[in-house]
Each structure stands twice: as structure tokens, then as C-alpha cells.
Amino acid sequence: MKKQQPQISEDKILETSWELLGEEGIEKFSMRRLANRLGIQAPSLYWYFKSKQNLYQRLANHVSKVILEEFHSDGDWKEQLTGLAVTVRSVLSRYPCSTQLMMMTLPHEPDIIRFTNRMLLCVESTPLEQEQKMQVVTTLINYVFYFVLDDYQHKRNVSAILKDQGAIPGEELILLLDSMSETDAGLFRRMFTNGLFGLMGTDGAFEFGLKLILLGIEQVIKEQEK
């Protein structure tokens, strides 16, 4: 009896892609691995997506669509940018490797274009020049991207160390810091021993960085209004 071909669809491919990205990361992701997970031959995927980059574009487009669906913020430009940053961070944190995908793709998909346009609308009411408005949203989104990516990579690093060594090498790091001079490692040593590096990736750290960006934008606006 001839083996029945598994039923697949674009939605099923995207869903399975997210699963695979969550398990193995974007470094190990391939069309062949995806096809194996779906139980099909790799060439069958190309009926739906002409390349891995094309698949990445669609995944990034999906993330952009979810951001647009969840972003509901009125008020002035600061309130809108704050709401946007919080929403983007929330959505990216739920989709594995989505930050890398957003950074690796071009705005050649409808929802990515809508997302970019919505970001620009947040600052359209400000007296900034058009190129400055673009710089504002680029700076903000790059901050969110880096924050989420840094937290994601830190957790992966910790997980890898735990897998290899069974524990985080805290004592080894303390010994290393104690062996270094005050000039070379004094501030780092005090921050580490006081637990300040544990604040990295937290809501408080995110909000503080966002505040710095918003205050900088506000200062530029005030200078232009003089």
C-alpha cells in the first residue's frame, strides 16, 4: 500500500518553524530539518516558500501582524512610543528567534510595512524633521531588539553552562575578579558581588533604558522649539 503524503499547509509550515526555532535556535534551522519535522521531502517546501529567506520574511511578517493587533495606544508621542516598545518586547519574547528574524529581513511584506508605518505615526505630530522621525523609531526599535536579544542569548548561555557543568561557575568568576587589580576590575567586581548584573533583562532595566531614549527625544524637540 502506497504511503500517504502528509497534509501540510503554509500555516502548518509556519507553526512547525516556530517549534523548531524554539528547540534548536536559528543557527541550526534549515529547510531540511523543517521538512523532516513535517514528515515530507525538502523540495516539497519550495512549493510554498521559494527559499529559506522567503520563509523568514513570512515569519517576520507574522510577528509584525501580532504586534499591530496587540498595540493599542493613544495619547501623545511619548505614550505611544512607550506602548509600542512594551508591545514589541512582549511579542518578541513569545516567539523564539523573532528578534533575529526581524533584523534579518527587509520590509517587503505587507504587515512589516504596516508596522513600520505605525511606528512613524507615533511621532508624526512632533516638530522633528522627517529624517529625525525615522531615526527616532529606528533608535527605539533597535533598543527593544537588542534588549530582547541580549536577554535571550544570556538565558541560552546559562542553559548551555548548566548542561555542560551542572552549575553556573560563580566561584570561578569571583576568584578571577579577586585576582585582578582594582583598576582593571574594581567597579565590575563591586557590581557583580552586589547582584547588580541580576537586574539585566528585568522590567525595571527595560523601563529605565526606554526612559533615557524618551528624555533624549524630548530634549531634541525642546531645542528645535527654541
N, C-alpha and C positions, 0 to 999 in steps of 0.2 A: 504494500500500500504506500502510495506516494505521501511523503511527509508534507503536512500543510504549512504554507508560508505564514509566519506570524503576522497578525494585523498591526500595522503601525500607521501613525499619522503625524503631522507636524507637531501637534500638541504633545503627543506621546514622546516624540524625539526631544522636545524642549524639556519636558518633565524629567526624562531619564538623564538628560545632560546635566541638570541641576543636581541630581542624585550623585552622578559620577564626579562632578566638580567638588561636591561636599566631602566625598570619601577620599579622593586622591589628589585634589588640587589641580590647578590649571596647568602645572608643569607636566603632569603625566596624562593630561587629557588628549585623546586622539580620536579620529573618526573610526579607527579600527576597534579601539576599546569600546566606544559607544555602540557600534554595530554588534559586537559580541554581547554586550549587556542586553541589547534589544532582541538578540537571537536571529539576526539577519546577516547577510553578506555586506561588507563595507560599501560596494558600489551602489547598493540599494538606497543608501542615504543621499546619494547625489541626485536622486530624482526629486528630493525635497530641498536640499541645500547644495549649491554648486561647489562649495568649498567650506573648510573649517572657519575661515574668516567670515563667510556669509552666515554661518550658524552663530558665530559670536555676535554679529550685528543684530540678529534676531533676538538673542538672549538679552543684549543691552537694550534693545527696543522694548522688550517685556519689562525690564526694570524701570525704564523711563515711564512706561504706561502706569505701573503701580504707583510710582511717585506722584504722578499727576492725579491719580484717583484719590490718593490719601492727603494731598496737600490742599488744605482749606484755610487760608489765612487772609484776613482783611487788614485794615489799619494802615499805618504809614510804612515807609520803605523799611524801617528797622524791624518792625513787627513782621513784615512779610519775609524779609531775609532770614530772620530768626526762625520763623515757622518752616521756611524752606530747608534750612540747614538741619533742623531737627528731623524733619520728614525724610530727607535724603539719607541721613545717618541711620535712621530706623530701618528703612527699606534695604539699604546695602548690607546691614548687619544680618538680615534674614536670608539673603541669597548668597550662597558661597561663591567666592571669587568674583562677585558682581563688580567690585571696585576695579579690579584688573580689567574686566571686560569693558567697562565704561571708558577706561583710559586707553584701551587698545583699539577702539572702534571710532569710526567717523560719523558725523551727523547726517547720515544718508538714509535714515529710516524715519517714518512719519512721527512716531512718538518721541524719538530723540530730538527731532526738530521742534515739536510742540513743547518739550521740556525746556529746551534752550530758550525758546521764545518766552515761556512763562517766567524763567529766571530774569530775563531782561525787563519784563513788565514790572517786576518788583521795584526797579529803580528808575522806571520811566518818568516818574513825577519829580525826580531830583533835578537840580540845575547842572548836573555834570554833563560834560561833553559826551558824545556818542561813544568815542573810543574809551573814555573813562568808565562808562557804564559797562562796557564789555569787560574791562579789566576788573571791575568790582565783582561781577558774577564769576569770572574766571578764578579770581583770588579766593572767593568764598568756597566755590565748589572744589577747588584744589585742596583747600584746608580740610574739608569734610572727607574727601577721598583719602588724603594722607592719614588722617586720624583713624579712620576705619581700617585702612590697610595696615597701619602700624600695629593696631590692636590685634588684628587677625594674625599677622606674622608673629607677634610676640606669643600668642597662645599656641601657635604651631611650634615655635621654638621650645617652649616649655614642655609641650606634649612629647616632642622628639627626645628631649633630655630625660624626661621621666621614663620613656620607653627604653632608652639605652642604658641609663644609670640607676633608675629606680627612685631618684630623688634629685631635687634641684641642688646644684653644688654651691650652696650658700657659704659653707665654712671655707671652701677653697677660695671663693672670691674675697672673703674677709681677710684671709691670710695674705692674699695677693695685695689687697689695699693696704694692709698693715706694713707690708714690705716696701711700699712706695713712699716717697717723700711728701711732706705737706704741700710743697709747691706743685708737685705733679698730680696729687690725688686728694688733697685735703678737703675741698668742697664736695667732691664726688663721694668720698668716704662718709662725711657727716650726713649728707642727704640719704645715702644708702642705709646707714645704721639707724636713721630716724624714720625710715619707712616711706620717705617722700616719693620714691620711684614706684611705690604701690599705687599712687594716685593716677598714674598713666593709664589712659583708656577709660577713666571714670566720667560720669556725667559732669562732675564739677570741673574736671580738666577741660572737657569739651566746651562747656559754657564759658569758661574763662578765656579760652582762645578765641571763641566767637565774639566775646565782648571786646577784645583787643582789635579785631578786624572792624567791628561796627564803629568803635570810637575813632579809628583811623579814617574811615569813610566820612564820618560826621565832621571831623576836623578839616578834611579837604573841602567839603561843602561850605563850611563856615569861611574858609579862606577865599573861596570863589565869590561869596556873597558880600565880601567887604568892599 
